[in-house]
């Protein structure tokens, strides 16, 4: 007899030829219920095993390694399957076999034996992953897995080319062309531009199958990982030969760690900043400055970052007439567009000679990073007026919302001052001061100016502009 117990615990069960005995313990708050029926013997495990299987195989042909992913679905028609065997081609390495019913697996003599936790009487599913070495291109014999000892095997195989390459020719036996969506979710989710799918031709499980693909490889082209979408320079030139330069760059970066800036010979770096934050630049072996860059996250478009450097160059004093070569820094990234605003001494007339730069009306920066980071101490209208041959220098007007005459607004209440001192002392004692930050130098806009533009500067190329100057004569011919 088969016994089922409700409301208690079955602790002992004995059976003999004439009787069955059960000992159960009940709970005090519910009834103890016995349910029994005559036992029926299950002869399924003793019946001959009859199997059907569906095998879907996906192979990724890399330049030196082929990855193998296979999904196996078993259907037991008769008997019970304690294990199953799969034929493994030569030189194929099995890395893992995963499945809810898989207890263990072993590869021996070209066969993969998968053992189940308990005999499978209906269906089972597991996934096989492996790899093998393969030629980079040319004719490649695709390794095909086979389920052994089955009455019928369905499914298919799909092949995709990994990297820069495509399938040029195919030779098949025992296979029929199919759509990728017909082979299940594992193959349908692939978005490879070069993928071929096949179904197993209907027939017995021991029918011959083979697949040979001809692969053509191409040399992958380099793609741009970082770019300076706009460069802006403000240059203040004195008649003594000193040149003060503020260089600002809008950089889009996906991969680079640093921006390499090679200053002109004899230049002294005064300050550097990234997105408005003062930075300590590193130094390359050749003496160039290295500024750290932020990277965009994977799958996202890189936002423009504002990089700024300020430096001073000492040169020869100007005579009454001559030419002046203005050399700018060289970057290790290409520059899409460049704007150059040059302030010169008021007593000189300066014109631009033909070069990579050309004269143009002043325009604000196009990049949002430079537009947000530009110096607000001067208005755009004041700059535009200075471009139109200003004879004398005009000091920049105060901001519209400032009130210089009201000195009471410039004084900080004593309570706020004491609070700031207390905060400074607390931060200093707790060790929060990491070091002295670099000083960010503002650009002094002074004198008449001219605006020059240039496009498409190659990486590691130092742009330069040639300026002609001549001292203007005073009234009366003197």
Number of C-alpha atoms within 10 A of each C-alpha: 10 10 14 10 14 14 16 16 13 16 9 10 11 9 10 7 5 5 8 12 9 12 10 16 12 15 10 9 7 10 11 15 12 14 9 10 9 8 9 8 6 8 8 12 15 10 11 12 17 16 23 19 23 18 20 23 26 22 23 19 26 19 17 11 15 23 18 23 19 20 20 18 17 21 18 18 15 16 19 20 23 15 17 18 18 17 16 20 15 11 12 18 16 18 10 11 19 16 14 10 17 18 14 13 17 12 15 8 8 13 19 22 16 20 18 19 12 13 14 18 17 14 15 18 16 16 17 17 17 16 19 18 15 19 15 17 19 15 18 16 14 18 21 19 20 20 25 19 17 20 15 18 25 18 20 25 27 22 23 23 22 20 16 14 21 18 19 13 12 13 12 13 13 15 19 14 15 16 14 22 13 14 21 13 10 16 23 14 10 13 10 13 11 15 19 18 22 23 20 22 18 14 13 12 18 14 13 11 14 13 18 16 19 15 19 16 17 10 8 9 7 6 6 11 12 18 20 26 20 26 27 21 21 21 26 23 21 18 17 13 15 16 20 21 25 22 18 25 24 26 27 23 23 21 16 15 13 17 21 21 22 21 22 17 11 10 18 14 15 16 19 25 22 19 18 15 13 18 20 16 21 13 13 12 6 7 11 19 22 17 21 18 20 19 17 15 10 9 7 8 11 18 16 22 24 27 27 26 26 23 19 19 18 15 15 10 10 18 13 11 14 12 16 19 11 15 15 20 20 21 22 18 22 20 22 15 17 22 24 23 21 24 25 21 21 20 18 19 18 25 14 18 16 11 12 15 20 16 16 14 11 21 12 12 18 13 17 14 20 24 13 13 15 15 11 10 14 16 13 13 10 13 19 18 14 21 20 13 15 15 15 13 15 14 11 14 10 13 12 6 6 9 12 11 8 9 8 10 11 10 8 9 10 9 9 10 11 11 10 12 12 12 11 13 10 12 12 12 9 8 8 10 11 7 6 6 11 15 13 17 15 11 15 16 20 20 23 26 28 23 22 19 19 20 15 14 20 15 14 15 16 17 18 15 19 16 17 15 20 16 16 15 11 8 6 5 6 6
